[in-house]
């Protein structure tokens, strides 16, 4: 209903329109699940992809070998693993297990578990 000071009688009209809402992209993704940290500049790191907010994100990433021994841990929301343990030594080729918890974008991460294959 439209009205103005000059014309106090209301004018009725109908307007139709469509609204498209795109939700924010906050999905935690892992790319790739196989990586080759051999220094050739291609697929040298395992990383988390998606839209991160490093000022607000709280991500805890733990990587274990096949015997359940933790080889790497990071709380950096812009996470990358180059195939080295926390001491900076290269870990051998094999399958590793990743556990991620925390907040990424506006998404609270339930415990995410993945396997990673490292090939040298």
JOZI-V103751 format. One record per pair of residues at least 12 apart in sequence whose C-alpha atoms are under 7 Angstrom apart, sorted by the first residue. I is the first residue (numbers start at 0). GAP is how many residues later the second one is. Records with the same first field share a line. If there is no record, write none. Layout:
I: GAP / GAP
//
This chain:
0: 12
24: 26
25: 24 / 25 / 78 / 79 / 80 / 81
26: 23
27: 20 / 21 / 22 / 76
28: 19 / 20 / 21
29: 17 / 18 / 19
30: 15 / 16 / 17 / 18
31: 14
32: 82 / 83 / 84
33: 82 / 83 / 84
34: 82 / 83 / 84
35: 82 / 83 / 84
36: 45 / 46 / 83
37: 82
43: 38
44: 35 / 36 / 37
45: 34 / 35 / 36
46: 32 / 33 / 34
47: 31 / 32
50: 54
51: 52 / 53
52: 52
53: 23 / 24
56: 20 / 46 / 47 / 48
57: 17 / 19 / 44 / 45 / 46
58: 16 / 17 / 18 / 41 / 42 / 43 / 44 / 45
59: 14 / 15 / 40 / 41 / 42
60: 12 / 13 / 14 / 37 / 38 / 39 / 40
61: 12 / 36 / 37 / 38
62: 33 / 34 / 35 / 36
63: 32 / 33 / 34
64: 30 / 31 / 32
65: 29 / 30
70: 14 / 15
71: 13 / 14
72: 13
92: 25 / 26 / 27
93: 23 / 24 / 25
94: 20 / 21 / 22 / 23
95: 19 / 20 / 21
96: 17 / 18 / 19
97: 15 / 16 / 17
98: 12 / 13 / 14 / 15
99: 12 / 13
//
